[in-house]
């Protein structure tokens, strides 16, 4: 919204409504809905890396310039 200067319409749904959206959907959509559930509702990809578990990718590949979400989205404006 900040990048495009417009306020977007948002519709919030709860966890139960999201899971019910799989009912009757083709298998490939059920897989996609399940993956999005794990990411957005359960937060399965939101974790901290500790020294005992490994290193951050920026430490493994210091020569790579990582792109922020904002930098990535600027490409489409």
Long-range contacts (C-beta under 8 A, 24 or more apart in sequence): 3-70, 3-73, 3-74, 3-77, 4-77, 15-41
